[in-house]
Amino acid sequence: MNFRYFIAAFAVLSLTACGQASQDGRSKPGVVEAMPSTESLPAYDAQGVISSLDGQILTLDHDGASAAGLKPGRNQFKVYADTIAEAPITPGSRVKFQFKKTPTGLELFKLEPRD
């Protein structure tokens, strides 16, 4: 009889150990890495023409910004809804904009029509 209890206890402990081992190897869901703030980064002014908007990516043909080391041409900028809420985003629209160079790329934070 003691032998049966020993086998049953051993089986339960073995199954419990297997469950813990498989859980330890997984990454923790719901853990989000914080993005560094861009508040302290310098802002650069430029002007250009809107080429396209695809989700959060605004493509602009621009005159460049020598202070930022950005040569004239076409670049993609990450943009947020509050930035483009009242701005002209139709392809071909002439705009003035301000952007920052972030670790993840160029980020547009001000956009307005240009005369």
Phi and psi restraints in degrees (range 20) as a CNS / XPLOR table:
assign (resid 1 and name C) (resid 2 and name N)
       (resid 2 and name CA) (resid 2 and name C) 1.0 -62.3 20.0 2
assign (resid 2 and name N) (resid 2 and name CA)
       (resid 2 and name C) (resid 3 and name N) 1.0 -33.0 20.0 2
assign (resid 2 and name C) (resid 3 and name N)
       (resid 3 and name CA) (resid 3 and name C) 1.0 -64.6 20.0 2
assign (resid 3 and name N) (resid 3 and name CA)
       (resid 3 and name C) (resid 4 and name N) 1.0 -39.2 20.0 2
assign (resid 3 and name C) (resid 4 and name N)
       (resid 4 and name CA) (resid 4 and name C) 1.0 -63.5 20.0 2
assign (resid 4 and name N) (resid 4 and name CA)
       (resid 4 and name C) (resid 5 and name N) 1.0 -42.8 20.0 2
assign (resid 4 and name C) (resid 5 and name N)
       (resid 5 and name CA) (resid 5 and name C) 1.0 -64.9 20.0 2
assign (resid 5 and name N) (resid 5 and name CA)
       (resid 5 and name C) (resid 6 and name N) 1.0 -38.6 20.0 2
assign (resid 5 and name C) (resid 6 and name N)
       (resid 6 and name CA) (resid 6 and name C) 1.0 -63.3 20.0 2
assign (resid 6 and name N) (resid 6 and name CA)
       (resid 6 and name C) (resid 7 and name N) 1.0 -44.0 20.0 2
assign (resid 6 and name C) (resid 7 and name N)
       (resid 7 and name CA) (resid 7 and name C) 1.0 -65.3 20.0 2
assign (resid 7 and name N) (resid 7 and name CA)
       (resid 7 and name C) (resid 8 and name N) 1.0 -43.6 20.0 2
assign (resid 7 and name C) (resid 8 and name N)
       (resid 8 and name CA) (resid 8 and name C) 1.0 -64.0 20.0 2
assign (resid 8 and name N) (resid 8 and name CA)
       (resid 8 and name C) (resid 9 and name N) 1.0 -43.8 20.0 2
assign (resid 8 and name C) (resid 9 and name N)
       (resid 9 and name CA) (resid 9 and name C) 1.0 -64.8 20.0 2
assign (resid 9 and name N) (resid 9 and name CA)
       (resid 9 and name C) (resid 10 and name N) 1.0 -41.2 20.0 2
assign (resid 9 and name C) (resid 10 and name N)
       (resid 10 and name CA) (resid 10 and name C) 1.0 -62.8 20.0 2
assign (resid 10 and name N) (resid 10 and name CA)
       (resid 10 and name C) (resid 11 and name N) 1.0 -41.6 20.0 2
assign (resid 10 and name C) (resid 11 and name N)
       (resid 11 and name CA) (resid 11 and name C) 1.0 -64.1 20.0 2
assign (resid 11 and name N) (resid 11 and name CA)
       (resid 11 and name C) (resid 12 and name N) 1.0 -43.2 20.0 2
assign (resid 11 and name C) (resid 12 and name N)
       (resid 12 and name CA) (resid 12 and name C) 1.0 -64.9 20.0 2
assign (resid 12 and name N) (resid 12 and name CA)
       (resid 12 and name C) (resid 13 and name N) 1.0 -44.8 20.0 2
assign (resid 12 and name C) (resid 13 and name N)
       (resid 13 and name CA) (resid 13 and name C) 1.0 -64.8 20.0 2
assign (resid 13 and name N) (resid 13 and name CA)
       (resid 13 and name C) (resid 14 and name N) 1.0 -37.1 20.0 2
assign (resid 13 and name C) (resid 14 and name N)
       (resid 14 and name CA) (resid 14 and name C) 1.0 -64.9 20.0 2
assign (resid 14 and name N) (resid 14 and name CA)
       (resid 14 and name C) (resid 15 and name N) 1.0 -44.2 20.0 2
assign (resid 14 and name C) (resid 15 and name N)
       (resid 15 and name CA) (resid 15 and name C) 1.0 -66.5 20.0 2
assign (resid 15 and name N) (resid 15 and name CA)
       (resid 15 and name C) (resid 16 and name N) 1.0 -36.9 20.0 2
assign (resid 15 and name C) (resid 16 and name N)
       (resid 16 and name CA) (resid 16 and name C) 1.0 -65.2 20.0 2
assign (resid 16 and name N) (resid 16 and name CA)
       (resid 16 and name C) (resid 17 and name N) 1.0 -42.1 20.0 2
assign (resid 16 and name C) (resid 17 and name N)
       (resid 17 and name CA) (resid 17 and name C) 1.0 -65.4 20.0 2
assign (resid 17 and name N) (resid 17 and name CA)
       (resid 17 and name C) (resid 18 and name N) 1.0 -36.6 20.0 2
assign (resid 17 and name C) (resid 18 and name N)
       (resid 18 and name CA) (resid 18 and name C) 1.0 -65.1 20.0 2
assign (resid 18 and name N) (resid 18 and name CA)
       (resid 18 and name C) (resid 19 and name N) 1.0 -40.5 20.0 2
assign (resid 18 and name C) (resid 19 and name N)
       (resid 19 and name CA) (resid 19 and name C) 1.0 -65.0 20.0 2
assign (resid 19 and name N) (resid 19 and name CA)
       (resid 19 and name C) (resid 20 and name N) 1.0 -39.2 20.0 2
assign (resid 19 and name C) (resid 20 and name N)
       (resid 20 and name CA) (resid 20 and name C) 1.0 -69.2 20.0 2
assign (resid 20 and name N) (resid 20 and name CA)
       (resid 20 and name C) (resid 21 and name N) 1.0 -37.4 20.0 2
assign (resid 20 and name C) (resid 21 and name N)
       (resid 21 and name CA) (resid 21 and name C) 1.0 -65.9 20.0 2
assign (resid 21 and name N) (resid 21 and name CA)
       (resid 21 and name C) (resid 22 and name N) 1.0 -39.1 20.0 2
assign (resid 21 and name C) (resid 22 and name N)
       (resid 22 and name CA) (resid 22 and name C) 1.0 -72.5 20.0 2
assign (resid 22 and name N) (resid 22 and name CA)
       (resid 22 and name C) (resid 23 and name N) 1.0 -29.4 20.0 2
assign (resid 22 and name C) (resid 23 and name N)
       (resid 23 and name CA) (resid 23 and name C) 1.0 -75.9 20.0 2
assign (resid 23 and name N) (resid 23 and name CA)
       (resid 23 and name C) (resid 24 and name N) 1.0 -32.2 20.0 2
assign (resid 23 and name C) (resid 24 and name N)
       (resid 24 and name CA) (resid 24 and name C) 1.0 -66.7 20.0 2
assign (resid 24 and name N) (resid 24 and name CA)
       (resid 24 and name C) (resid 25 and name N) 1.0 -28.9 20.0 2
assign (resid 24 and name C) (resid 25 and name N)
       (resid 25 and name CA) (resid 25 and name C) 1.0 -80.0 20.0 2
assign (resid 25 and name N) (resid 25 and name CA)
       (resid 25 and name C) (resid 26 and name N) 1.0 -9.9 20.0 2
assign (resid 25 and name C) (resid 26 and name N)
       (resid 26 and name CA) (resid 26 and name C) 1.0 -88.1 20.0 2
assign (resid 26 and name N) (resid 26 and name CA)
       (resid 26 and name C) (resid 27 and name N) 1.0 152.3 20.0 2
assign (resid 26 and name C) (resid 27 and name N)
       (resid 27 and name CA) (resid 27 and name C) 1.0 -79.1 20.0 2
assign (resid 27 and name N) (resid 27 and name CA)
       (resid 27 and name C) (resid 28 and name N) 1.0 157.4 20.0 2
assign (resid 27 and name C) (resid 28 and name N)
       (resid 28 and name CA) (resid 28 and name C) 1.0 -81.6 20.0 2
assign (resid 28 and name N) (resid 28 and name CA)
       (resid 28 and name C) (resid 29 and name N) 1.0 118.3 20.0 2
assign (resid 28 and name C) (resid 29 and name N)
       (resid 29 and name CA) (resid 29 and name C) 1.0 -71.8 20.0 2
assign (resid 29 and name N) (resid 29 and name CA)
       (resid 29 and name C) (resid 30 and name N) 1.0 151.0 20.0 2
assign (resid 29 and name C) (resid 30 and name N)
       (resid 30 and name CA) (resid 30 and name C) 1.0 87.6 20.0 2
assign (resid 30 and name N) (resid 30 and name CA)
       (resid 30 and name C) (resid 31 and name N) 1.0 -2.9 20.0 2
assign (resid 30 and name C) (resid 31 and name N)
       (resid 31 and name CA) (resid 31 and name C) 1.0 -84.6 20.0 2
assign (resid 31 and name N) (resid 31 and name CA)
       (resid 31 and name C) (resid 32 and name N) 1.0 121.7 20.0 2
assign (resid 31 and name C) (resid 32 and name N)
       (resid 32 and name CA) (resid 32 and name C) 1.0 -117.3 20.0 2
assign (resid 32 and name N) (resid 32 and name CA)
       (resid 32 and name C) (resid 33 and name N) 1.0 130.7 20.0 2
assign (resid 32 and name C) (resid 33 and name N)
       (resid 33 and name CA) (resid 33 and name C) 1.0 -80.1 20.0 2
assign (resid 33 and name N) (resid 33 and name CA)
       (resid 33 and name C) (resid 34 and name N) 1.0 135.2 20.0 2
assign (resid 33 and name C) (resid 34 and name N)
       (resid 34 and name CA) (resid 34 and name C) 1.0 -75.2 20.0 2
assign (resid 34 and name N) (resid 34 and name CA)
       (resid 34 and name C) (resid 35 and name N) 1.0 136.2 20.0 2
assign (resid 34 and name C) (resid 35 and name N)
       (resid 35 and name CA) (resid 35 and name C) 1.0 -83.8 20.0 2
assign (resid 35 and name N) (resid 35 and name CA)
       (resid 35 and name C) (resid 36 and name N) 1.0 138.1 20.0 2
assign (resid 35 and name C) (resid 36 and name N)
       (resid 36 and name CA) (resid 36 and name C) 1.0 -66.3 20.0 2
assign (resid 36 and name N) (resid 36 and name CA)
       (resid 36 and name C) (resid 37 and name N) 1.0 147.2 20.0 2
assign (resid 36 and name C) (resid 37 and name N)
       (resid 37 and name CA) (resid 37 and name C) 1.0 -70.0 20.0 2
assign (resid 37 and name N) (resid 37 and name CA)
       (resid 37 and name C) (resid 38 and name N) 1.0 143.1 20.0 2
assign (resid 37 and name C) (resid 38 and name N)
       (resid 38 and name CA) (resid 38 and name C) 1.0 -101.5 20.0 2
assign (resid 38 and name N) (resid 38 and name CA)
       (resid 38 and name C) (resid 39 and name N) 1.0 6.2 20.0 2
assign (resid 38 and name C) (resid 39 and name N)
       (resid 39 and name CA) (resid 39 and name C) 1.0 -58.2 20.0 2
assign (resid 39 and name N) (resid 39 and name CA)
       (resid 39 and name C) (resid 40 and name N) 1.0 -39.2 20.0 2
assign (resid 39 and name C) (resid 40 and name N)
       (resid 40 and name CA) (resid 40 and name C) 1.0 -83.9 20.0 2
assign (resid 40 and name N) (resid 40 and name CA)
       (resid 40 and name C) (resid 41 and name N) 1.0 -6.3 20.0 2
assign (resid 40 and name C) (resid 41 and name N)
       (resid 41 and name CA) (resid 41 and name C) 1.0 -75.1 20.0 2
assign (resid 41 and name N) (resid 41 and name CA)
       (resid 41 and name C) (resid 42 and name N) 1.0 146.7 20.0 2
assign (resid 41 and name C) (resid 42 and name N)
       (resid 42 and name CA) (resid 42 and name C) 1.0 -70.1 20.0 2
assign (resid 42 and name N) (resid 42 and name CA)
       (resid 42 and name C) (resid 43 and name N) 1.0 148.1 20.0 2
assign (resid 42 and name C) (resid 43 and name N)
       (resid 43 and name CA) (resid 43 and name C) 1.0 -102.6 20.0 2
assign (resid 43 and name N) (resid 43 and name CA)
       (resid 43 and name C) (resid 44 and name N) 1.0 145.6 20.0 2
assign (resid 43 and name C) (resid 44 and name N)
       (resid 44 and name CA) (resid 44 and name C) 1.0 -124.3 20.0 2
assign (resid 44 and name N) (resid 44 and name CA)
       (resid 44 and name C) (resid 45 and name N) 1.0 141.5 20.0 2
assign (resid 44 and name C) (resid 45 and name N)
       (resid 45 and name CA) (resid 45 and name C) 1.0 -98.1 20.0 2
assign (resid 45 and name N) (resid 45 and name CA)
       (resid 45 and name C) (resid 46 and name N) 1.0 145.6 20.0 2
assign (resid 45 and name C) (resid 46 and name N)
       (resid 46 and name CA) (resid 46 and name C) 1.0 -158.8 20.0 2
assign (resid 46 and name N) (resid 46 and name CA)
       (resid 46 and name C) (resid 47 and name N) 1.0 173.8 20.0 2
assign (resid 46 and name C) (resid 47 and name N)
       (resid 47 and name CA) (resid 47 and name C) 1.0 -140.3 20.0 2
assign (resid 47 and name N) (resid 47 and name CA)
       (resid 47 and name C) (resid 48 and name N) 1.0 157.2 20.0 2
assign (resid 47 and name C) (resid 48 and name N)
       (resid 48 and name CA) (resid 48 and name C) 1.0 -177.1 20.0 2
assign (resid 48 and name N) (resid 48 and name CA)
       (resid 48 and name C) (resid 49 and name N) 1.0 -160.6 20.0 2
assign (resid 48 and name C) (resid 49 and name N)
       (resid 49 and name CA) (resid 49 and name C) 1.0 -129.2 20.0 2
assign (resid 49 and name N) (resid 49 and name CA)
       (resid 49 and name C) (resid 50 and name N) 1.0 134.8 20.0 2
assign (resid 49 and name C) (resid 50 and name N)
       (resid 50 and name CA) (resid 50 and name C) 1.0 -71.2 20.0 2
assign (resid 50 and name N) (resid 50 and name CA)
       (resid 50 and name C) (resid 51 and name N) 1.0 130.5 20.0 2
assign (resid 50 and name C) (resid 51 and name N)
       (resid 51 and name CA) (resid 51 and name C) 1.0 -97.9 20.0 2
assign (resid 51 and name N) (resid 51 and name CA)
       (resid 51 and name C) (resid 52 and name N) 1.0 -49.5 20.0 2
assign (resid 51 and name C) (resid 52 and name N)
       (resid 52 and name CA) (resid 52 and name C) 1.0 -163.9 20.0 2
assign (resid 52 and name N) (resid 52 and name CA)
       (resid 52 and name C) (resid 53 and name N) 1.0 162.4 20.0 2
assign (resid 52 and name C) (resid 53 and name N)
       (resid 53 and name CA) (resid 53 and name C) 1.0 -130.6 20.0 2
assign (resid 53 and name N) (resid 53 and name CA)
       (resid 53 and name C) (resid 54 and name N) 1.0 121.1 20.0 2
assign (resid 53 and name C) (resid 54 and name N)
       (resid 54 and name CA) (resid 54 and name C) 1.0 -129.9 20.0 2
assign (resid 54 and name N) (resid 54 and name CA)
       (resid 54 and name C) (resid 55 and name N) 1.0 96.3 20.0 2
assign (resid 54 and name C) (resid 55 and name N)
       (resid 55 and name CA) (resid 55 and name C) 1.0 68.1 20.0 2
assign (resid 55 and name N) (resid 55 and name CA)
       (resid 55 and name C) (resid 56 and name N) 1.0 -117.7 20.0 2
assign (resid 55 and name C) (resid 56 and name N)
       (resid 56 and name CA) (resid 56 and name C) 1.0 -97.8 20.0 2
assign (resid 56 and name N) (resid 56 and name CA)
       (resid 56 and name C) (resid 57 and name N) 1.0 10.1 20.0 2
assign (resid 56 and name C) (resid 57 and name N)
       (resid 57 and name CA) (resid 57 and name C) 1.0 -111.0 20.0 2
assign (resid 57 and name N) (resid 57 and name CA)
       (resid 57 and name C) (resid 58 and name N) 1.0 116.5 20.0 2
assign (resid 57 and name C) (resid 58 and name N)
       (resid 58 and name CA) (resid 58 and name C) 1.0 -105.3 20.0 2
assign (resid 58 and name N) (resid 58 and name CA)
       (resid 58 and name C) (resid 59 and name N) 1.0 123.8 20.0 2
assign (resid 58 and name C) (resid 59 and name N)
       (resid 59 and name CA) (resid 59 and name C) 1.0 -99.7 20.0 2
assign (resid 59 and name N) (resid 59 and name CA)
       (resid 59 and name C) (resid 60 and name N) 1.0 126.8 20.0 2
assign (resid 59 and name C) (resid 60 and name N)
       (resid 60 and name CA) (resid 60 and name C) 1.0 -125.7 20.0 2
assign (resid 60 and name N) (resid 60 and name CA)
       (resid 60 and name C) (resid 61 and name N) 1.0 139.6 20.0 2
assign (resid 60 and name C) (resid 61 and name N)
       (resid 61 and name CA) (resid 61 and name C) 1.0 -94.1 20.0 2
assign (resid 61 and name N) (resid 61 and name CA)
       (resid 61 and name C) (resid 62 and name N) 1.0 120.5 20.0 2
assign (resid 61 and name C) (resid 62 and name N)
       (resid 62 and name CA) (resid 62 and name C) 1.0 -133.7 20.0 2
assign (resid 62 and name N) (resid 62 and name CA)
       (resid 62 and name C) (resid 63 and name N) 1.0 168.3 20.0 2
assign (resid 62 and name C) (resid 63 and name N)
       (resid 63 and name CA) (resid 63 and name C) 1.0 -84.5 20.0 2
assign (resid 63 and name N) (resid 63 and name CA)
       (resid 63 and name C) (resid 64 and name N) 1.0 -5.7 20.0 2
assign (resid 63 and name C) (resid 64 and name N)
       (resid 64 and name CA) (resid 64 and name C) 1.0 90.7 20.0 2
assign (resid 64 and name N) (resid 64 and name CA)
       (resid 64 and name C) (resid 65 and name N) 1.0 172.9 20.0 2
assign (resid 64 and name C) (resid 65 and name N)
       (resid 65 and name CA) (resid 65 and name C) 1.0 -146.2 20.0 2
assign (resid 65 and name N) (resid 65 and name CA)
       (resid 65 and name C) (resid 66 and name N) 1.0 100.7 20.0 2
assign (resid 65 and name C) (resid 66 and name N)
       (resid 66 and name CA) (resid 66 and name C) 1.0 -62.3 20.0 2
assign (resid 66 and name N) (resid 66 and name CA)
       (resid 66 and name C) (resid 67 and name N) 1.0 -34.4 20.0 2
assign (resid 66 and name C) (resid 67 and name N)
       (resid 67 and name CA) (resid 67 and name C) 1.0 -63.2 20.0 2
assign (resid 67 and name N) (resid 67 and name CA)
       (resid 67 and name C) (resid 68 and name N) 1.0 -29.9 20.0 2
assign (resid 67 and name C) (resid 68 and name N)
       (resid 68 and name CA) (resid 68 and name C) 1.0 -92.5 20.0 2
assign (resid 68 and name N) (resid 68 and name CA)
       (resid 68 and name C) (resid 69 and name N) 1.0 -7.4 20.0 2
assign (resid 68 and name C) (resid 69 and name N)
       (resid 69 and name CA) (resid 69 and name C) 1.0 75.2 20.0 2
assign (resid 69 and name N) (resid 69 and name CA)
       (resid 69 and name C) (resid 70 and name N) 1.0 22.4 20.0 2
assign (resid 69 and name C) (resid 70 and name N)
       (resid 70 and name CA) (resid 70 and name C) 1.0 -98.4 20.0 2
assign (resid 70 and name N) (resid 70 and name CA)
       (resid 70 and name C) (resid 71 and name N) 1.0 114.9 20.0 2
assign (resid 70 and name C) (resid 71 and name N)
       (resid 71 and name CA) (resid 71 and name C) 1.0 -78.5 20.0 2
assign (resid 71 and name N) (resid 71 and name CA)
       (resid 71 and name C) (resid 72 and name N) 1.0 153.1 20.0 2
assign (resid 71 and name C) (resid 72 and name N)
       (resid 72 and name CA) (resid 72 and name C) 1.0 -57.6 20.0 2
assign (resid 72 and name N) (resid 72 and name CA)
       (resid 72 and name C) (resid 73 and name N) 1.0 143.2 20.0 2
assign (resid 72 and name C) (resid 73 and name N)
       (resid 73 and name CA) (resid 73 and name C) 1.0 156.1 20.0 2
assign (resid 73 and name N) (resid 73 and name CA)
       (resid 73 and name C) (resid 74 and name N) 1.0 -149.7 20.0 2
assign (resid 73 and name C) (resid 74 and name N)
       (resid 74 and name CA) (resid 74 and name C) 1.0 -116.9 20.0 2
assign (resid 74 and name N) (resid 74 and name CA)
       (resid 74 and name C) (resid 75 and name N) 1.0 127.6 20.0 2
assign (resid 74 and name C) (resid 75 and name N)
       (resid 75 and name CA) (resid 75 and name C) 1.0 -137.0 20.0 2
assign (resid 75 and name N) (resid 75 and name CA)
       (resid 75 and name C) (resid 76 and name N) 1.0 158.5 20.0 2
assign (resid 75 and name C) (resid 76 and name N)
       (resid 76 and name CA) (resid 76 and name C) 1.0 -103.3 20.0 2
assign (resid 76 and name N) (resid 76 and name CA)
       (resid 76 and name C) (resid 77 and name N) 1.0 136.5 20.0 2
assign (resid 76 and name C) (resid 77 and name N)
       (resid 77 and name CA) (resid 77 and name C) 1.0 -123.7 20.0 2
assign (resid 77 and name N) (resid 77 and name CA)
       (resid 77 and name C) (resid 78 and name N) 1.0 136.8 20.0 2
assign (resid 77 and name C) (resid 78 and name N)
       (resid 78 and name CA) (resid 78 and name C) 1.0 -75.7 20.0 2
assign (resid 78 and name N) (resid 78 and name CA)
       (resid 78 and name C) (resid 79 and name N) 1.0 134.9 20.0 2
assign (resid 78 and name C) (resid 79 and name N)
       (resid 79 and name CA) (resid 79 and name C) 1.0 -138.0 20.0 2
assign (resid 79 and name N) (resid 79 and name CA)
       (resid 79 and name C) (resid 80 and name N) 1.0 146.8 20.0 2
assign (resid 79 and name C) (resid 80 and name N)
       (resid 80 and name CA) (resid 80 and name C) 1.0 -109.8 20.0 2
assign (resid 80 and name N) (resid 80 and name CA)
       (resid 80 and name C) (resid 81 and name N) 1.0 159.6 20.0 2
assign (resid 80 and name C) (resid 81 and name N)
       (resid 81 and name CA) (resid 81 and name C) 1.0 -58.0 20.0 2
assign (resid 81 and name N) (resid 81 and name CA)
       (resid 81 and name C) (resid 82 and name N) 1.0 -38.8 20.0 2
assign (resid 81 and name C) (resid 82 and name N)
       (resid 82 and name CA) (resid 82 and name C) 1.0 -67.0 20.0 2
assign (resid 82 and name N) (resid 82 and name CA)
       (resid 82 and name C) (resid 83 and name N) 1.0 -24.8 20.0 2
assign (resid 82 and name C) (resid 83 and name N)
       (resid 83 and name CA) (resid 83 and name C) 1.0 -74.9 20.0 2
assign (resid 83 and name N) (resid 83 and name CA)
       (resid 83 and name C) (resid 84 and name N) 1.0 -38.0 20.0 2
assign (resid 83 and name C) (resid 84 and name N)
       (resid 84 and name CA) (resid 84 and name C) 1.0 -101.4 20.0 2
assign (resid 84 and name N) (resid 84 and name CA)
       (resid 84 and name C) (resid 85 and name N) 1.0 6.6 20.0 2
assign (resid 84 and name C) (resid 85 and name N)
       (resid 85 and name CA) (resid 85 and name C) 1.0 -56.3 20.0 2
assign (resid 85 and name N) (resid 85 and name CA)
       (resid 85 and name C) (resid 86 and name N) 1.0 -43.7 20.0 2
assign (resid 85 and name C) (resid 86 and name N)
       (resid 86 and name CA) (resid 86 and name C) 1.0 -118.5 20.0 2
assign (resid 86 and name N) (resid 86 and name CA)
       (resid 86 and name C) (resid 87 and name N) 1.0 16.5 20.0 2
assign (resid 86 and name C) (resid 87 and name N)
       (resid 87 and name CA) (resid 87 and name C) 1.0 -98.1 20.0 2
assign (resid 87 and name N) (resid 87 and name CA)
       (resid 87 and name C) (resid 88 and name N) 1.0 155.9 20.0 2
assign (resid 87 and name C) (resid 88 and name N)
       (resid 88 and name CA) (resid 88 and name C) 1.0 -75.0 20.0 2
assign (resid 88 and name N) (resid 88 and name CA)
       (resid 88 and name C) (resid 89 and name N) 1.0 120.9 20.0 2
assign (resid 88 and name C) (resid 89 and name N)
       (resid 89 and name CA) (resid 89 and name C) 1.0 -119.9 20.0 2
assign (resid 89 and name N) (resid 89 and name CA)
       (resid 89 and name C) (resid 90 and name N) 1.0 16.7 20.0 2
assign (resid 89 and name C) (resid 90 and name N)
       (resid 90 and name CA) (resid 90 and name C) 1.0 -76.7 20.0 2
assign (resid 90 and name N) (resid 90 and name CA)
       (resid 90 and name C) (resid 91 and name N) 1.0 132.1 20.0 2
assign (resid 90 and name C) (resid 91 and name N)
       (resid 91 and name CA) (resid 91 and name C) 1.0 -53.2 20.0 2
assign (resid 91 and name N) (resid 91 and name CA)
       (resid 91 and name C) (resid 92 and name N) 1.0 133.8 20.0 2
assign (resid 91 and name C) (resid 92 and name N)
       (resid 92 and name CA) (resid 92 and name C) 1.0 98.5 20.0 2
assign (resid 92 and name N) (resid 92 and name CA)
       (resid 92 and name C) (resid 93 and name N) 1.0 -10.6 20.0 2
assign (resid 92 and name C) (resid 93 and name N)
       (resid 93 and name CA) (resid 93 and name C) 1.0 -70.3 20.0 2
assign (resid 93 and name N) (resid 93 and name CA)
       (resid 93 and name C) (resid 94 and name N) 1.0 135.1 20.0 2
assign (resid 93 and name C) (resid 94 and name N)
       (resid 94 and name CA) (resid 94 and name C) 1.0 -87.0 20.0 2
assign (resid 94 and name N) (resid 94 and name CA)
       (resid 94 and name C) (resid 95 and name N) 1.0 130.2 20.0 2
assign (resid 94 and name C) (resid 95 and name N)
       (resid 95 and name CA) (resid 95 and name C) 1.0 -137.1 20.0 2
assign (resid 95 and name N) (resid 95 and name CA)
       (resid 95 and name C) (resid 96 and name N) 1.0 157.1 20.0 2
assign (resid 95 and name C) (resid 96 and name N)
       (resid 96 and name CA) (resid 96 and name C) 1.0 -107.7 20.0 2
assign (resid 96 and name N) (resid 96 and name CA)
       (resid 96 and name C) (resid 97 and name N) 1.0 143.9 20.0 2
assign (resid 96 and name C) (resid 97 and name N)
       (resid 97 and name CA) (resid 97 and name C) 1.0 -149.2 20.0 2
assign (resid 97 and name N) (resid 97 and name CA)
       (resid 97 and name C) (resid 98 and name N) 1.0 161.2 20.0 2
assign (resid 97 and name C) (resid 98 and name N)
       (resid 98 and name CA) (resid 98 and name C) 1.0 -123.2 20.0 2
assign (resid 98 and name N) (resid 98 and name CA)
       (resid 98 and name C) (resid 99 and name N) 1.0 142.1 20.0 2
assign (resid 98 and name C) (resid 99 and name N)
       (resid 99 and name CA) (resid 99 and name C) 1.0 -142.4 20.0 2
assign (resid 99 and name N) (resid 99 and name CA)
       (resid 99 and name C) (resid 100 and name N) 1.0 166.1 20.0 2
assign (resid 99 and name C) (resid 100 and name N)
       (resid 100 and name CA) (resid 100 and name C) 1.0 -129.3 20.0 2
assign (resid 100 and name N) (resid 100 and name CA)
       (resid 100 and name C) (resid 101 and name N) 1.0 148.1 20.0 2
assign (resid 100 and name C) (resid 101 and name N)
       (resid 101 and name CA) (resid 101 and name C) 1.0 -93.9 20.0 2
assign (resid 101 and name N) (resid 101 and name CA)
       (resid 101 and name C) (resid 102 and name N) 1.0 110.2 20.0 2
assign (resid 101 and name C) (resid 102 and name N)
       (resid 102 and name CA) (resid 102 and name C) 1.0 -105.1 20.0 2
assign (resid 102 and name N) (resid 102 and name CA)
       (resid 102 and name C) (resid 103 and name N) 1.0 168.4 20.0 2
assign (resid 102 and name C) (resid 103 and name N)
       (resid 103 and name CA) (resid 103 and name C) 1.0 -60.8 20.0 2
assign (resid 103 and name N) (resid 103 and name CA)
       (resid 103 and name C) (resid 104 and name N) 1.0 -23.5 20.0 2
assign (resid 103 and name C) (resid 104 and name N)
       (resid 104 and name CA) (resid 104 and name C) 1.0 -96.7 20.0 2
assign (resid 104 and name N) (resid 104 and name CA)
       (resid 104 and name C) (resid 105 and name N) 1.0 -2.1 20.0 2
assign (resid 104 and name C) (resid 105 and name N)
       (resid 105 and name CA) (resid 105 and name C) 1.0 135.9 20.0 2
assign (resid 105 and name N) (resid 105 and name CA)
       (resid 105 and name C) (resid 106 and name N) 1.0 -162.5 20.0 2
assign (resid 105 and name C) (resid 106 and name N)
       (resid 106 and name CA) (resid 106 and name C) 1.0 -85.5 20.0 2
assign (resid 106 and name N) (resid 106 and name CA)
       (resid 106 and name C) (resid 107 and name N) 1.0 133.5 20.0 2
assign (resid 106 and name C) (resid 107 and name N)
       (resid 107 and name CA) (resid 107 and name C) 1.0 -124.9 20.0 2
assign (resid 107 and name N) (resid 107 and name CA)
       (resid 107 and name C) (resid 108 and name N) 1.0 122.2 20.0 2
assign (resid 107 and name C) (resid 108 and name N)
       (resid 108 and name CA) (resid 108 and name C) 1.0 -87.2 20.0 2
assign (resid 108 and name N) (resid 108 and name CA)
       (resid 108 and name C) (resid 109 and name N) 1.0 129.8 20.0 2
assign (resid 108 and name C) (resid 109 and name N)
       (resid 109 and name CA) (resid 109 and name C) 1.0 -127.3 20.0 2
assign (resid 109 and name N) (resid 109 and name CA)
       (resid 109 and name C) (resid 110 and name N) 1.0 -2.5 20.0 2
assign (resid 109 and name C) (resid 110 and name N)
       (resid 110 and name CA) (resid 110 and name C) 1.0 -146.8 20.0 2
assign (resid 110 and name N) (resid 110 and name CA)
       (resid 110 and name C) (resid 111 and name N) 1.0 133.9 20.0 2
assign (resid 110 and name C) (resid 111 and name N)
       (resid 111 and name CA) (resid 111 and name C) 1.0 -147.0 20.0 2
assign (resid 111 and name N) (resid 111 and name CA)
       (resid 111 and name C) (resid 112 and name N) 1.0 127.2 20.0 2
assign (resid 111 and name C) (resid 112 and name N)
       (resid 112 and name CA) (resid 112 and name C) 1.0 -147.2 20.0 2
assign (resid 112 and name N) (resid 112 and name CA)
       (resid 112 and name C) (resid 113 and name N) 1.0 157.5 20.0 2
assign (resid 112 and name C) (resid 113 and name N)
       (resid 113 and name CA) (resid 113 and name C) 1.0 -66.3 20.0 2
assign (resid 113 and name N) (resid 113 and name CA)
       (resid 113 and name C) (resid 114 and name N) 1.0 149.7 20.0 2
assign (resid 113 and name C) (resid 114 and name N)
       (resid 114 and name CA) (resid 114 and name C) 1.0 -115.4 20.0 2
assign (resid 114 and name N) (resid 114 and name CA)
       (resid 114 and name C) (resid 115 and name N) 1.0 141.7 20.0 2
